[in-house]
Amino acid sequence: MPKFASTIKSLLTNKDKLFELAKVPLNENCSAMLLKKLSEKLRDPGKFLIPCDFPGMDLSQPKLTPTRMTLELADRSITRPKGVAEDVFVKVGMFHFPTDFVVVDFEVDPRVPLILGRSFLRTGCALIDVYREKITLRVNDESVTFNLNQTMRYSSTYDDNSVTRIDVIDIACEEFAQDALDF
């Protein structure tokens, strides 16, 4: 006779007591599920993208500082960066922030945006409100707020009608254009 037979026999003879124990009072989490009073699940806001430009810098040939770091990418592959472009001034709204870029050599994909690191967000005193889909960058007493619904988003399809590009103009060319064209 198996060892658990006595346990099963006692359970079957005392099933009236089991029905009494089966009545469990519900806490507020369980009753919210049964009464369908759960809050609505919101969609993923996606990436936090902000419109920015890089005044006076040729992005194709920055001076890179050698680095020994390795990066694990989202697909679990490991790559070594070409170097680090240090103290690149990024204009966001009315502010200029010095930041560092880790330069990785890979196939160009227009759907892949720049990734804002924690150091850049800290430098810009960033406040990210995920619920309201807003990001605020602050310098001293001034601030600029971006509504993430109104900033450019990278499309997952190439058939999108919008065009996204960054124009990089050398400062000398820009000054010449201002003098020559009077604007």
Contact map, one row per residue, 1 for C-alpha under 8 A:
111010000000000000000000000000000000000000000000000000000000000000000000000000000000000000000000000000000000000000000000000000000000000000000000000000000000000000000000000000000000000
111110000000000000000000000000000000000000000000000000000000000000000000000000000000000000000000000000000000000000000000000000000000000000000000000000000000000000000000000000000000000
111111000000000000000000000000000000000000000000000000000000000000000000000000000000000000000000000000000000000000000000000000000000000000000000000000000000000000000000000000000000000
011111110000000000000000000000000000000000000000000000000000000000000000000000000000000000000000000000000000000000000000000000000000000000000000000000000000000000000000000000000000000
111111111000000000000000000000000000000000000000000000000000000000000000000000000000000000000000000000000000000000000000000000000000000000000000000000000000000000000000000000000000000
001111111100000000000000000000000000000000000000000000000000000000000000000000000000000000000000000000000000000000000000000000000000000000000000000000000000000000000000000000000000000
000111111110000000000000000000000000000000000000000000000000000000000000000000000000000000000000000000000000000000000000000000000000000000000000000000000000000000000000000000000000000
000111111111000000000000000000000000000000000000000000000000000000000000000000000000000000000000000000000000000000000000000000000000000000000000000000000000000000000000000000000000000
000011111111100000000000000000000000000000000000000000000000000000000000000000000000000000000000000000000000000000000000000000000000000000000000000000000000000000000000000000000000000
000001111111110000000000000000000000000000000000000000000000000000000000000000000000000000000000000000000000000000000000000000000000000000000000000000000000000000000000000000000000000
000000111111111001000000000000000000000000000000000000000000000000000000000000000000000000000000000000000000000000000000000000000000000000000000000000000000000000000000000000000000000
000000011111111000000000000000000000000000000000000000000000000000000000000000000000000000000000000000000000000000000000000000000000000000000000000000000000000000000000000000000000000
000000001111111000000000000000000000000000000000000000000000000000000000000000000000000000000000000000000000000000000000000000000000000000000000000000000000000000000000000000000000000
000000000111111111000000000000000000000000000000000000000000000000000000000000000000000000000000000000000000000000000000000000000000000000000000000000000000000000000000000000000000000
000000000011111111100000000000000000000000000000000000000000000000000000000000000000000000000000000000000000000000000000000000000000000000000000000000000000000000000000000000000000000
000000000000011111110000000000000000000000000000000000000000000000000000000000000000000000000000000000000000000000000000000000000000000000000000000000000000000000000000000000000000000
000000000000011111111000000000000000000000000000000000000000000000000000000000000000000000000000000000000000000000000000000000000000000000000000000000000000000000000000000000000000000
000000000010011111111100000000000000000000000000000000000000000000000000000000000000000000000000000000000000000000000000000000000000000000000000000000000000000000000000000000000000000
000000000000001111111110000000000000000000000000000000000000000000000000000000000000000000000000000000000000000000000000000000000000000000000000000000000000000000000000000000000000000
000000000000000111111110000000000000000000000000000000000000000000000000000000000000000000000000000000000000000000000000000000000000000000000000000000000000000000000000000000000000000
000000000000000011111111000000000000000000000000000000000000000000000000000000000000000000000000000000000000000000000000000000000000000000000000000000000000000000000000000000000000000
000000000000000001111111000000000000000000000000000000000000000000000000000000000000000000000000000000000000000000000000000000000000000000000000000000000000000000000000000000000000000
000000000000000000111111100000000000000000000000000000000000000000000000000000000000000000000000000000000000000000000000000000000000000000000000000000000000000000000000000000000000000
000000000000000000001111110000000000000000000000000000000000000000000000000000000000000000000000000000000000000000000000000000000000000000000000000000000000000000000000000000000000000
000000000000000000000011111000000000000000000000000000000000000000000000000000000000000000000000000000000000000000000000000000000000000000000000000000000000000000000000000000000000000
000000000000000000000001111111100000000000000000000000000000000000000000000000000000000000000000000000000000000000000000000000000000000000000000000000000000000000000000000000000000000
000000000000000000000000111111100000000000000000000000000000000000000000000000000000000000000000000000000000000000000000000000000000000000000000000000000000000000000000000000000000000
000000000000000000000000011111110000000000000000000000000000000000000000000000000000000000000000000000000000000000000000000000000000000000000000000000000000000000000000000000000000000
000000000000000000000000011111111000000000000000000000000000000000000000000000000000000000000000000000000000000000000000000000000000000000000000000000000000000000000000000000000000000
000000000000000000000000011111111100000000000000000000000000000000000000000000000000000000000000000000000000000000000000000000000000000000000000000000000000000000000000000000000000000
000000000000000000000000011111111110000000000000000000000000000000000000000000000000000000000000000000000000000000000000000000000000000000000000000000000000000000000000000000000000000
000000000000000000000000000111111111110000000000000000000000000000000000000000000000000000000000000000000000000000000000000000000000000000000000000000000000000000000000000000000000000
000000000000000000000000000011111111110000000000000000000000000000000000000000000000000000000000000000000000000000000000000000000000000000000000000000000000000000000000000000000000000
000000000000000000000000000001111111100000000000000000000000000000000000000000000000000000000000000000000000000000000000000000000000000000000000000000000000000000000000000000000000000
000000000000000000000000000000111111100000000000000000000000000000000000000000000000000000000000000000000000000000000000000000000000000000000000000000000000000000000000000000000000000
000000000000000000000000000000011111110000000000000000000000000000000000000000000000000000000000000000000000000000000000000000000000000000000000000000000000000000000000000000000000000
000000000000000000000000000000011111111000000000000000000000000000000000000000000000000000000000000000000000000000000000000000000000000000000000000000000000000000000000000000000000000
000000000000000000000000000000011001111100000000000000000000000000000000000000000000000000000000000000000000000000000000000000000000000000000000000000000000000000000000000000000000000
000000000000000000000000000000000000111110000000000000000000000000000000000000000000000000000000000000000000000000000000000000000000000000000000000000000000000000000000000000000000000
000000000000000000000000000000000000011111000000000000000000000000000000000000000000000000000000000000000000000000000000000000000000000000000000000000000000000000000000000000000000000
000000000000000000000000000000000000001111100000000000000000000000000000000000000000000000000000000000000000000000000000000000000000000000000000000000000000000000000000000000000000000
000000000000000000000000000000000000000111110000000000000000000000000000000000000000000000000000000000000000000000000000000000000000000000000000000000000000000000000000000000000000000
000000000000000000000000000000000000000011111000000000000000000000000000000000000000000000000000000000000000000000000000000000000000000000000000000000000000000000000000000000000000000
000000000000000000000000000000000000000001111100000000000000000000000000000000000000000000000000000000000000000000000000000000000000000000000000000000000000000000000000000000000000000
000000000000000000000000000000000000000000111111000000000000000000000000000000000000000000000000000000000000000000000000000000000100100000000000000000000000000000000000000000000000000
000000000000000000000000000000000000000000011111000000000000000000000000000000000000000000000000000000000000000000000000000000000000000000000000000000000000000000000000000000000000000
000000000000000000000000000000000000000000001111100000000000000000000000000000000000000000000000000000000000000000000000000000000000000000000000000000000000000000000000000000000000000
000000000000000000000000000000000000000000001111110000000000000000000000000000000000000000000000000000000000000000000000000000000000001000000000000100000000000000000000000000000000000
000000000000000000000000000000000000000000000011111000000000000000000000000000000000000000000000000000000000000010000000000000000000000000000000000100111000000000000000000000000000000
000000000000000000000000000000000000000000000001111100000000000000000000000000000000000000010000000000000000000000000000000000000000000000000000010100110000000000000000000000000000000
000000000000000000000000000000000000000000000000111110000000000000000000000000000000000000011000000000000000000000000000000000000000000000000000000000110000000000000000000000000000000
000000000000000000000000000000000000000000000000011111000000000000000000000000000000000001111000000000000000000000000000000000000000000000000000000000000000000000000000000000000000000
000000000000000000000000000000000000000000000000001111100000000000000000000000000000000001110000000000000000000000000000000000000000000000000000000000000000000000000100000000000000000
000000000000000000000000000000000000000000000000000111111000000000000000000000000000000111100000000000000000000000000000000000000000000000000000000000000000000000000001000000000000000
000000000000000000000000000000000000000000000000000011111000000000000000000000000000000011100000000000000000000000000000000000000000000000000000000000000000000000000001111000000000000
000000000000000000000000000000000000000000000000000001111100000000000000000000000000000000000000000000000000000000000000000000000000000000000000000000000000000000000001111000000000000
000000000000000000000000000000000000000000000000000001111110010000000000000000000000000000000000000000000000000000000000000000000000000000000000000000000000000000000001110000000000000
000000000000000000000000000000000000000000000000000000011111110000000000000000000000000000000000000000000000000000000000000000000000000000000000000000000000000000000001110000000000000
000000000000000000000000000000000000000000000000000000001111110000000000000000000000000000000000000000000000000000000000000000000000000000000000000000000000000000000001000000000000000
000000000000000000000000000000000000000000000000000000000111110000000000000000000000000000000000000000000000000000000000000000000000000000000000000000000000000000000000000000000000000
000000000000000000000000000000000000000000000000000000000111111000000000000000000000000000000000000000000000000000000000000000000000000000000000000000000000000000000000000000000000000
000000000000000000000000000000000000000000000000000000001111111100000000000000000000100000000000000000000000000000000000000000000000000000000000000000000000000000000000000000000000000
000000000000000000000000000000000000000000000000000000000000111110000000000000000000100000000000000000000000000000000000000000000000000000000000000000000000000000000000000000000000000
000000000000000000000000000000000000000000000000000000000000011111000000000000000111110000000000000000000000000000000000000000000000000000000000000000000000000000000000000000000000000
000000000000000000000000000000000000000000000000000000000000001111100000000000000011110000000000000000000000000000000000000000000000000000000000000000000000000000000000000000000000000
000000000000000000000000000000000000000000000000000000000000000111110000000000000111000000000000000000000000000000000000000000000000000000000000000000000000000000000000000000000000000
000000000000000000000000000000000000000000000000000000000000000011111000000000001111000000000000000000000000000000000000000000000000000000000000000000000000000000000000000000000000000
000000000000000000000000000000000000000000000000000000000000000001111100000000010000000000000000000000000000000000000000000000000000000000000000000000000000000000000000000000000000000
000000000000000000000000000000000000000000000000000000000000000000111110000000011000000000000000000000000000000000000000000000000000000000000000000000000000000000000000000000000000000
000000000000000000000000000000000000000000000000000000000000000000011111000001111000000000000000000000000000000000000000000000000000000000000000000000000000000000000000000000000000000
000000000000000000000000000000000000000000000000000000000000000000001111100001111000000000000000000000000000000000000000000000000000000000000000000000000000000000000000000000000000000
000000000000000000000000000000000000000000000000000000000000000000000111111111100000000000000000000000000000000000000000000000000000000000000000000000000000000000000000000000000000000
000000000000000000000000000000000000000000000000000000000000000000000011111111100000000000000000000000000000000000000000000000000000000000000000000000000000000000000000000000000000000
000000000000000000000000000000000000000000000000000000000000000000000001111110000000000000000000000000000000000000000000000000000000000000000000000000000000000000000000000000000000000
000000000000000000000000000000000000000000000000000000000000000000000001111110000000000000000000000000000000000000000000000000000000000000000000000000000000000000000000000000000000000
000000000000000000000000000000000000000000000000000000000000000000000001111111000000000000000000000000000000000000000000000000000000000000000000000000000000000000000000000000000000000
000000000000000000000000000000000000000000000000000000000000000000000001111111100000000000000000000000000000000000000000000000000000000000000000000000000000000000000000000000000000000
000000000000000000000000000000000000000000000000000000000000000000000111100111110000000000000000000000000000000000000000000000000000000000000000000000000000000000000000000000000000000
000000000000000000000000000000000000000000000000000000000000000000000111100011111000000000000000000000010000000000000000000000000000000000000000000000000000000000000000000000000000000
000000000000000000000000000000000000000000000000000000000000000000011110000001111100000000000000000000010000000000000000000000000000000000000000000000000000000000000000000000000000000
000000000000000000000000000000000000000000000000000000000000000000101110000000111111000000000000000001111000000000000000000000000000000000000000000000000000000000000000000000000000000
000000000000000000000000000000000000000000000000000000000000000101100000000000011111000000000000000001111000000000000000000000000000000000000000000000000000000000000000000000000000000
000000000000000000000000000000000000000000000000000000000000000111100000000000001111100000000000000001110000000000000000000000000000000000000000000000000000000000000000000000000000000
000000000000000000000000000000000000000000000000000000000000000111100000000000001111110000000000000111100000000000000000000000000000000000000000000000000000000000000000000000000000000
000000000000000000000000000000000000000000000000000000000000011110000000000000000011111100000000000111100000000000000000000000000000000000000000000000000000000000000000000000000000000
000000000000000000000000000000000000000000000000000000000000000110000000000000000001111100000000001110000000000000000000000000000000000000000000000000000000000000000000000000000000000
000000000000000000000000000000000000000000000000000000000000000000000000000000000000111110000000011100000000000000000000000000000000000000000000000000000000000000000000000000000000000
000000000000000000000000000000000000000000000000000001000000000000000000000000000000111111000000111110000000000000000000000000000000000000000000000000000000000000000000000000000000000
000000000000000000000000000000000000000000000000000001100000000000000000000000000000001111100001111000000000000000000000000000000000000000000000000000000000000000000000000000000000000
000000000000000000000000000000000000000000000000000111100000000000000000000000000000000111110001111000000000000000000000000000000000000000000000000000000000000000000000000000000000000
000000000000000000000000000000000000000000000000000111100000000000000000000000000000000011111111100000000000000000000000000000000000000000000000000000000000000000000000000000000000000
000000000000000000000000000000000000000000000000011110000000000000000000000000000000000001111111100000000000000000000000000000000000000000000000000000000000000000000000000000000000000
000000000000000000000000000000000000000000000000001100000000000000000000000000000000000000111110000000000000000000000000000000000000000000000001000000000000000000000000000000000000000
000000000000000000000000000000000000000000000000000000000000000000000000000000000000000000111111000000000000000000000000000000000000000000000001000000000000000000000000000000000000000
000000000000000000000000000000000000000000000000000000000000000000000000000000000000000000111111100000000000000000000000000000000000000000100000000000000000000000000000000000000000000
000000000000000000000000000000000000000000000000000000000000000000000000000000000000000011110111110000000000000000000000000000000000000000000000000000000000000000000000000000000000000
000000000000000000000000000000000000000000000000000000000000000000000000000000000000000111110011111000000000000000000001001100000000000000000000000000000000000000000000000000000000000
000000000000000000000000000000000000000000000000000000000000000000000000000000000000001111000001111100000000000000000000000000000000000000000000000000000000000000000000000000000000000
000000000000000000000000000000000000000000000000000000000000000000000000000000000000011111000000111110000000000000000011000000000000000000000000000000000000000000000000000000000000000
000000000000000000000000000000000000000000000000000000000000000000000000000000000001111100000000011111000000000000000000000000000000000000000000000000000000000000000000000000000000000
000000000000000000000000000000000000000000000000000000000000000000000000000000000001110100000000001111100000000000000000000000000000000000000000000000000000000000000000000000000000000
000000000000000000000000000000000000000000000000000000000000000000000000000000001111100000000000000111110000000000000000000000000000000000000000000000000000000000000000000000000000000
000000000000000000000000000000000000000000000000000000000000000000000000000000001111100000000000000011111000000000000000000000000000000000000000000000000000000000000000000000000000000
000000000000000000000000000000000000000000000000000000000000000000000000000000111110000000000000000001111100000000000000000000000000000000000000000000000000000000000000000000000000000
000000000000000000000000000000000000000000000000000000000000000000000000000000001100000000000000000000111110000000000000000000000000000000000000000000000000000000000000000000000000000
000000000000000000000000000000000000000000000000000000000000000000000000000000000000000000000000000000011111000000000000000000000000000000000000000000000000000000000000000000000000000
000000000000000000000000000000000000000000000000000000000000000000000000000000000000000000000000000000001111100000000000000000000000000000000000000000000000000000000000000000000000000
000000000000000000000000000000000000000000000000000000000000000000000000000000000000000000000000000000000111110000000000000000000000000000000000000000000000000000000000000000000000000
000000000000000000000000000000000000000000000000000000000000000000000000000000000000000000000000000000000011111100000000000000000000000000000000000000000000000000000000000000000000000
000000000000000000000000000000000000000000000000000000000000000000000000000000000000000000000000000000000001111110000000000000000000000000000000000000000100000000000000000000000000000
000000000000000000000000000000000000000000000000000000000000000000000000000000000000000000000000000000000000111110000000000000000000000000000000000000000111000000000000000000000000000
000000000000000000000000000000000000000000000000000000000000000000000000000000000000000000000000000000000000111111000000000000000000000000000000000000000100000000000000000000000000000
000000000000000000000000000000000000000000000000100000000000000000000000000000000000000000000000000000000000011111100000000000000000000000000000000000000100000000000000000000000000000
000000000000000000000000000000000000000000000000000000000000000000000000000000000000000000000000000000000000000111110000000000000000000000000000000000000000000000000000000000000000000
000000000000000000000000000000000000000000000000000000000000000000000000000000000000000000000000000000000000000011111000000000000000000000000000000000000000000000000000000000000000000
000000000000000000000000000000000000000000000000000000000000000000000000000000000000000000000000000000000000000001111101100000000000000000000000000000000000000000000000000000000000000
000000000000000000000000000000000000000000000000000000000000000000000000000000000000000000000000000000000000000000111111100000000000000000000000000000000000000000000000000000000000000
000000000000000000000000000000000000000000000000000000000000000000000000000000000000000000000000000000000000000000011111110000000000000000000000000000000000000000000000000000000000000
000000000000000000000000000000000000000000000000000000000000000000000000000000000000000000000000001000000000000000001111111000000000000000000000000000000000000000000000000000000000000
000000000000000000000000000000000000000000000000000000000000000000000000000000000000000000000000101000000000000000011111111100000000000000000000000000000000000000000000000000000000000
000000000000000000000000000000000000000000000000000000000000000000000000000000000000000000000000000000000000000000011111111111000000000010000000000000000000000000000000000000000000000
000000000000000000000000000000000000000000000000000000000000000000000000000000000000000000000000000000000000000000000111111111000000000000000000000000000000000000000000000000000000000
000000000000000000000000000000000000000000000000000000000000000000000000000000000000000000000000100000000000000000000011111111000000000000000000000000000000000000000000000000000000000
000000000000000000000000000000000000000000000000000000000000000000000000000000000000000000000000100000000000000000000001111111000000000011100000000000000000000000000000000000000000000
000000000000000000000000000000000000000000000000000000000000000000000000000000000000000000000000000000000000000000000000111111100000000111100000000000000000000000000000000000000000000
000000000000000000000000000000000000000000000000000000000000000000000000000000000000000000000000000000000000000000000000111111110000001111000000000000000000000000000000000000000000000
000000000000000000000000000000000000000000000000000000000000000000000000000000000000000000000000000000000000000000000000000011111000001110000000000000000000000000000000000000000000000
000000000000000000000000000000000000000000000000000000000000000000000000000000000000000000000000000000000000000000000000000001111100111100000000000000000000000000000000000000000000000
000000000000000000000000000000000000000000000000000000000000000000000000000000000000000000000000000000000000000000000000000000111111111000000000000000000000000000000000000000000000000
000000000000000000000000000000000000000000001000000000000000000000000000000000000000000000000000000000000000000000000000000000011111110000000000000000000000000000000000000000000000000
000000000000000000000000000000000000000000000000000000000000000000000000000000000000000000000000000000000000000000000000000000001111110000000000000000000000000000000000000000000000000
000000000000000000000000000000000000000000000000000000000000000000000000000000000000000000000000000000000000000000000000000000001111110000000000000000000000000000000000000000000000000
000000000000000000000000000000000000000000001000000000000000000000000000000000000000000000000000000000000000000000000000000000011111111000000000001110000000000000000000000000000000000
000000000000000000000000000000000000000000000000000000000000000000000000000000000000000000000000000000000000000000000000000000011111111100000000111100000000000000000000000000000000000
000000000000000000000000000000000000000000000001000000000000000000000000000000000000000000000000000000000000000000000000000001111000111110000000111100000000000000000000000000000000000
000000000000000000000000000000000000000000000000000000000000000000000000000000000000000000000000000000000000000000000000000011110000011111000011110000000000000000000000000000000000000
000000000000000000000000000000000000000000000000000000000000000000000000000000000000000000000000000000000000000000000000100111100000001111100011100000000000000000000000000000000000000
000000000000000000000000000000000000000000000000000000000000000000000000000000000000000000000000000000000000000000000000000111000000000111111111000000000000000000000000000000000000000
000000000000000000000000000000000000000000000000000000000000000000000000000000000000000000000010000000000000000000000000000110000000000011111110000000000000000000000000000000000000000
000000000000000000000000000000000000000000000000000000000000000000000000000000000000000000000000000000000000000000000000000000000000000001111110000000000000000000000000000000000000000
000000000000000000000000000000000000000000000000000000000000000000000000000000000000000000000000000000000000000000000000000000000000000001111110000000000000000000000000000000000000000
000000000000000000000000000000000000000000000000000000000000000000000000000000000000000000000000000000000000000000000000000000000000000001111111000000000000000000000000000000000000000
000000000000000000000000000000000000000000000000000000000000000000000000000000000000000000000000000000000000000000000000000000000000000111111111100000000000000000000000000000000000000
000000000000000000000000000000000000000000000000000000000000000000000000000000000000000000001100000000000000000000000000000000000000000111000111110000000000000000000000000000000000000
000000000000000000000000000000000000000000000000000000000000000000000000000000000000000000000000000000000000000000000000000000000000011110000011111000000000000000000000000000000000000
000000000000000000000000000000000000000000000000010000000000000000000000000000000000000000000000000000000000000000000000000000000000011100000001111101100000000000000000000000000000000
000000000000000000000000000000000000000000000000000000000000000000000000000000000000000000000000000000000000000000000000000000000000111000000000111111100000000000000000000000000000000
000000000000000000000000000000000000000000000001110000000000000000000000000000000000000000000000000000000000000000000000000000000000111000000000011111100000000000000000000000000000000
000000000000000000000000000000000000000000000000000000000000000000000000000000000000000000000000000000000000000000000000000000000000100000000000001111100000000000000000000000000000000
000000000000000000000000000000000000000000000000000000000000000000000000000000000000000000000000000000000000000000000000000000000000000000000000011111110000000000000000000000000000000
000000000000000000000000000000000000000000000000111000000000000000000000000000000000000000000000000000000000000000000000000000000000000000000000011111111000000000000000000000000000000
000000000000000000000000000000000000000000000000111000000000000000000000000000000000000000000000000000000000000000000000000000000000000000000000000001111100000000010000000000000000000
000000000000000000000000000000000000000000000000100000000000000000000000000000000000000000000000000000000000000000000000000000000000000000000000000000111110000000000000000000000000000
000000000000000000000000000000000000000000000000000000000000000000000000000000000000000000000000000000000000011110000000000000000000000000000000000000011111000000000000000000000000000
000000000000000000000000000000000000000000000000000000000000000000000000000000000000000000000000000000000000001000000000000000000000000000000000000000001111110100000000000000000000000
000000000000000000000000000000000000000000000000000000000000000000000000000000000000000000000000000000000000001000000000000000000000000000000000000000000111110000000000000000000000000
000000000000000000000000000000000000000000000000000000000000000000000000000000000000000000000000000000000000000000000000000000000000000000000000000000000011111100000000000000000000000
000000000000000000000000000000000000000000000000000000000000000000000000000000000000000000000000000000000000000000000000000000000000000000000000000000000011111100000000000000000000000
000000000000000000000000000000000000000000000000000000000000000000000000000000000000000000000000000000000000000000000000000000000000000000000000000000000000111110000000000000000000000
000000000000000000000000000000000000000000000000000000000000000000000000000000000000000000000000000000000000000000000000000000000000000000000000000000000010111111100000000000000000000
000000000000000000000000000000000000000000000000000000000000000000000000000000000000000000000000000000000000000000000000000000000000000000000000000000000000001111100000000000000000000
000000000000000000000000000000000000000000000000000000000000000000000000000000000000000000000000000000000000000000000000000000000000000000000000000000000000000111110000000000000000000
000000000000000000000000000000000000000000000000000000000000000000000000000000000000000000000000000000000000000000000000000000000000000000000000000000000000000111111000000000000000000
000000000000000000000000000000000000000000000000000000000000000000000000000000000000000000000000000000000000000000000000000000000000000000000000000000010000000001111100000000000000000
000000000000000000000000000000000000000000000000000000000000000000000000000000000000000000000000000000000000000000000000000000000000000000000000000000000000000000111110000000000000000
000000000000000000000000000000000000000000000000000010000000000000000000000000000000000000000000000000000000000000000000000000000000000000000000000000000000000000011111000000000000000
000000000000000000000000000000000000000000000000000000000000000000000000000000000000000000000000000000000000000000000000000000000000000000000000000000000000000000001111100000000000000
000000000000000000000000000000000000000000000000000001111110000000000000000000000000000000000000000000000000000000000000000000000000000000000000000000000000000000000111110000000000000
000000000000000000000000000000000000000000000000000000111100000000000000000000000000000000000000000000000000000000000000000000000000000000000000000000000000000000000011111011000000000
000000000000000000000000000000000000000000000000000000111100000000000000000000000000000000000000000000000000000000000000000000000000000000000000000000000000000000000001111111000000000
000000000000000000000000000000000000000000000000000000110000000000000000000000000000000000000000000000000000000000000000000000000000000000000000000000000000000000000000111111100000000
000000000000000000000000000000000000000000000000000000000000000000000000000000000000000000000000000000000000000000000000000000000000000000000000000000000000000000000000011111110000000
000000000000000000000000000000000000000000000000000000000000000000000000000000000000000000000000000000000000000000000000000000000000000000000000000000000000000000000000111111111000000
000000000000000000000000000000000000000000000000000000000000000000000000000000000000000000000000000000000000000000000000000000000000000000000000000000000000000000000000111111111100000
000000000000000000000000000000000000000000000000000000000000000000000000000000000000000000000000000000000000000000000000000000000000000000000000000000000000000000000000001111111110000
000000000000000000000000000000000000000000000000000000000000000000000000000000000000000000000000000000000000000000000000000000000000000000000000000000000000000000000000000111111111000
000000000000000000000000000000000000000000000000000000000000000000000000000000000000000000000000000000000000000000000000000000000000000000000000000000000000000000000000000011111111111
000000000000000000000000000000000000000000000000000000000000000000000000000000000000000000000000000000000000000000000000000000000000000000000000000000000000000000000000000001111111111
000000000000000000000000000000000000000000000000000000000000000000000000000000000000000000000000000000000000000000000000000000000000000000000000000000000000000000000000000000111111111
000000000000000000000000000000000000000000000000000000000000000000000000000000000000000000000000000000000000000000000000000000000000000000000000000000000000000000000000000000011111110
000000000000000000000000000000000000000000000000000000000000000000000000000000000000000000000000000000000000000000000000000000000000000000000000000000000000000000000000000000001111111
000000000000000000000000000000000000000000000000000000000000000000000000000000000000000000000000000000000000000000000000000000000000000000000000000000000000000000000000000000001111111
000000000000000000000000000000000000000000000000000000000000000000000000000000000000000000000000000000000000000000000000000000000000000000000000000000000000000000000000000000001110111
